[in-house]
Amino acid sequence: MSTAQLACASALAIALLHACSRPKAPERSPNVLVITVDTLRADRLGCYGFDAARTANIDKLSREGIRVEHAVASAPITMPSHTSIFTGFDPPAHGVRDNGTYPVPEEIETLAERLKSAGYQTQAFVSAEVLHSRYGLAQGFDGYDDELWNEAEPTDFKRQERSAHKTMDRVLQWLDGRPASAEPFFLWVHLFDPHQPYNPPPAEARSRRPSGLRKT
């Protein structure tokens, strides 16, 4: 997951900038939104110079917020990398070295735990089994949506996953259900679609097929 921290850092900076730009009562803290996307390469995004990209929304966020030019993930694996994002420790320190094997130690404080103690409502929506709550990243979250049991059977990658459309439907439903007077939120949204095996939407697949070639 080589660009997870890059995506996270960009999304967090954008969210904080956007939240702070809105008029708010002095005592209210800004909402915090973190979006991570597995295996999304920076060199395939328009805001990082890929002219053929079809990433208009991400590019717009980049223009209106802060774009991080240089970021390095602590590990090229989903669970260890996300654990580093949310604890601030590298894998040798937090002990999570692979997917599905090493849980986050309970004694390590997570970002969700810290924000919860500061009065935030904390919620997560993840799209792959490798981030299931049993591996410990649910620490500090009031809600942790990892309900993948009703999804399609695992692919050749052998991991249960949920499409971004389904995950975002749940996210929007959660946001719509929050009263305007609710405490500020910390929301983490994890998307998995670019991961192998990649199955683009039909319209996107057709647009990428070289002219003169037919699908067999």
C-alpha positions as CSV (number, residue, x, y, z in Angstrom):
1,M,0.0,0.0,0.0
2,S,2.6,2.5,-1.1
3,T,0.5,5.6,-1.2
4,A,-1.7,5.1,1.9
5,Q,0.2,7.7,4.0
6,L,0.3,10.1,1.0
7,A,-3.5,9.8,0.6
8,C,-4.1,10.1,4.3
9,A,-1.9,13.1,4.8
10,S,-3.5,14.9,1.8
11,A,-7.0,14.1,3.0
12,L,-6.3,15.1,6.6
13,A,-4.8,18.5,5.5
14,I,-7.6,19.2,3.2
15,A,-10.2,18.3,5.8
16,L,-8.7,20.5,8.4
17,L,-8.3,23.4,6.0
18,H,-11.9,23.0,4.8
19,A,-13.3,22.7,8.3
20,C,-11.4,25.7,9.7
21,S,-12.5,27.9,6.8
22,R,-16.1,27.7,7.8
23,P,-17.5,30.1,10.4
24,K,-17.9,28.3,13.7
25,A,-18.4,29.1,17.3
26,P,-14.9,29.6,18.9
27,E,-15.4,26.7,21.2
28,R,-16.2,24.1,18.5
29,S,-13.4,22.0,17.2
30,P,-13.2,21.2,13.4
31,N,-14.4,17.9,12.0
32,V,-11.6,15.7,10.9
33,L,-11.9,13.4,7.8
34,V,-9.2,10.9,6.8
35,I,-9.6,8.9,3.5
36,T,-7.1,6.2,2.7
37,V,-7.1,4.3,-0.7
38,D,-5.2,1.1,-1.0
39,T,-2.7,0.8,-3.8
40,L,-3.6,4.1,-5.4
41,R,-0.4,5.4,-7.1
42,A,0.3,9.1,-6.9
43,D,1.7,9.0,-10.5
44,R,-1.8,8.0,-11.7
45,L,-3.5,11.1,-10.3
46,G,-4.0,14.4,-12.3
47,C,-2.8,16.5,-9.3
48,Y,0.5,14.7,-9.5
49,G,1.0,15.3,-13.2
50,F,-0.6,12.4,-14.9
51,D,-2.4,14.2,-17.8
52,A,-4.5,11.1,-18.8
53,A,-6.0,10.8,-15.3
54,R,-9.8,10.9,-14.7
55,T,-9.5,12.0,-11.1
56,A,-11.4,15.3,-11.2
57,N,-12.6,15.3,-7.6
58,I,-9.3,14.4,-6.1
59,D,-7.6,17.1,-8.3
60,K,-10.1,19.6,-7.1
61,L,-9.4,18.8,-3.4
62,S,-5.7,19.1,-4.2
63,R,-6.2,22.6,-5.6
64,E,-8.4,23.8,-2.8
65,G,-6.3,22.3,0.0
66,I,-2.7,21.2,0.6
67,R,-1.0,18.7,-1.6
68,V,1.9,16.7,0.0
69,E,4.6,16.2,-2.6
70,H,6.9,13.8,-0.7
71,A,5.5,11.1,1.7
72,V,6.8,7.7,2.4
73,A,4.7,4.8,3.8
74,S,6.1,3.0,6.8
75,A,5.3,-0.4,5.1
76,P,4.0,-1.5,1.7
77,I,1.3,-3.6,3.5
78,T,-2.2,-2.4,4.4
79,M,-2.5,-3.2,8.1
80,P,1.0,-2.2,9.2
81,S,0.9,1.0,7.2
82,H,-2.5,2.0,8.6
83,T,-1.3,1.2,12.1
84,S,1.6,3.6,11.6
85,I,-0.8,6.3,10.3
86,F,-3.0,6.1,13.4
87,T,-0.4,5.5,16.1
88,G,2.6,7.5,14.8
89,F,4.9,4.5,15.3
90,D,6.9,2.6,12.7
91,P,6.3,-1.2,12.5
92,P,9.2,-2.2,14.8
93,A,7.7,0.0,17.5
94,H,4.0,-0.9,17.2
95,G,4.7,-4.5,16.3
96,V,2.2,-4.9,13.4
97,R,4.3,-6.4,10.7
98,D,1.8,-8.1,8.3
99,N,-1.9,-8.5,7.5
100,G,-4.0,-10.9,9.4
101,T,-1.3,-11.9,12.0
102,Y,-0.4,-9.1,14.3
103,P,-3.0,-7.1,16.2
104,V,-2.5,-3.5,17.4
105,P,-1.3,-3.7,21.1
106,E,-4.0,-2.3,23.4
107,E,-1.5,-0.3,25.3
108,I,-0.6,1.9,22.3
109,E,-2.8,5.0,22.0
110,T,-4.4,5.6,18.6
111,L,-5.5,8.8,17.0
112,A,-9.1,7.8,17.5
113,E,-8.6,7.3,21.2
114,R,-6.9,10.7,21.5
115,L,-9.7,12.5,19.6
116,K,-12.4,10.6,21.5
117,S,-10.9,11.8,24.8
118,A,-11.0,15.3,23.4
119,G,-14.8,15.1,22.8
120,Y,-15.0,13.9,19.3
121,Q,-17.5,11.3,17.9
122,T,-15.3,8.7,16.2
123,Q,-16.4,6.5,13.3
124,A,-14.7,4.3,10.7
125,F,-15.8,2.6,7.5
126,V,-13.4,0.0,6.1
127,S,-13.6,-1.9,2.8
128,A,-11.3,-4.9,3.3
129,E,-11.0,-7.8,5.7
130,V,-7.4,-7.0,6.4
131,L,-8.6,-4.0,8.5
132,H,-11.3,-6.0,10.4
133,S,-11.8,-4.8,14.0
134,R,-10.3,-8.1,15.3
135,Y,-6.9,-6.7,14.4
136,G,-7.1,-3.8,16.8
137,L,-7.5,-0.6,14.8
138,A,-11.1,-0.2,16.2
139,Q,-9.5,1.1,19.4
140,G,-11.1,4.5,20.2
141,F,-13.8,4.3,17.5
142,D,-17.4,4.7,18.7
143,G,-18.4,2.8,15.5
144,Y,-16.3,0.7,13.2
145,D,-18.1,-0.6,10.1
146,D,-16.4,-3.7,8.8
147,E,-19.5,-5.7,7.9
148,L,-18.2,-7.6,4.9
149,W,-19.9,-10.9,5.6
150,N,-22.6,-10.3,3.1
151,E,-20.2,-9.3,0.3
152,A,-19.1,-11.5,-2.6
153,E,-16.9,-14.5,-2.0
154,P,-13.2,-13.6,-1.7
155,T,-11.3,-13.1,-4.9
156,D,-8.0,-14.7,-5.9
157,F,-6.4,-12.3,-3.4
158,K,-8.3,-14.4,-0.7
159,R,-9.6,-11.4,1.2
160,Q,-13.2,-10.2,1.6
161,E,-13.8,-6.7,0.4
162,R,-16.5,-4.2,-0.3
163,S,-16.8,-1.8,-3.2
164,A,-16.3,2.0,-2.7
165,H,-19.9,2.6,-3.8
166,K,-21.2,0.4,-1.0
167,T,-18.9,1.9,1.6
168,M,-19.7,5.4,0.6
169,D,-23.4,4.7,0.7
170,R,-22.9,3.8,4.4
171,V,-20.7,6.8,5.0
172,L,-23.3,9.2,3.6
173,Q,-26.1,7.5,5.5
174,W,-24.1,8.0,8.7
175,L,-23.4,11.7,8.0
176,D,-27.1,12.3,7.1
177,G,-28.2,10.8,10.4
178,R,-26.1,13.1,12.5
179,P,-27.9,16.0,14.1
180,A,-26.5,19.5,13.4
181,S,-25.8,20.0,17.1
182,A,-23.7,16.8,17.4
183,E,-20.2,16.9,18.7
184,P,-17.4,17.3,16.1
185,F,-16.5,14.0,14.3
186,F,-13.4,12.1,13.4
187,L,-14.3,10.0,10.4
188,W,-12.0,7.5,8.7
189,V,-13.0,6.1,5.3
190,H,-11.0,3.3,3.8
191,L,-11.4,2.3,0.1
192,F,-9.9,-0.8,-1.5
193,D,-11.0,-0.8,-5.2
194,P,-7.7,-0.2,-6.9
195,H,-6.2,-3.3,-5.2
196,Q,-5.5,-6.4,-7.2
197,P,-7.5,-7.8,-8.9
198,Y,-8.6,-4.5,-10.3
199,N,-12.1,-4.5,-11.8
200,P,-12.9,-1.0,-13.1
201,P,-16.5,0.1,-13.8
202,P,-17.6,-0.9,-17.3
203,A,-17.7,2.7,-18.6
204,E,-14.1,3.3,-17.3
205,A,-12.9,0.0,-18.8
206,R,-14.4,0.9,-22.2
207,S,-12.8,4.3,-22.2
208,R,-9.4,2.8,-21.5
209,R,-9.6,0.2,-24.3
210,P,-7.4,1.1,-27.3
211,S,-9.4,1.9,-30.4
212,G,-9.9,-1.0,-32.8
213,L,-9.7,-3.6,-30.0
214,R,-12.8,-5.7,-29.1
215,K,-13.5,-7.3,-25.8
216,T,-13.4,-11.1,-26.3
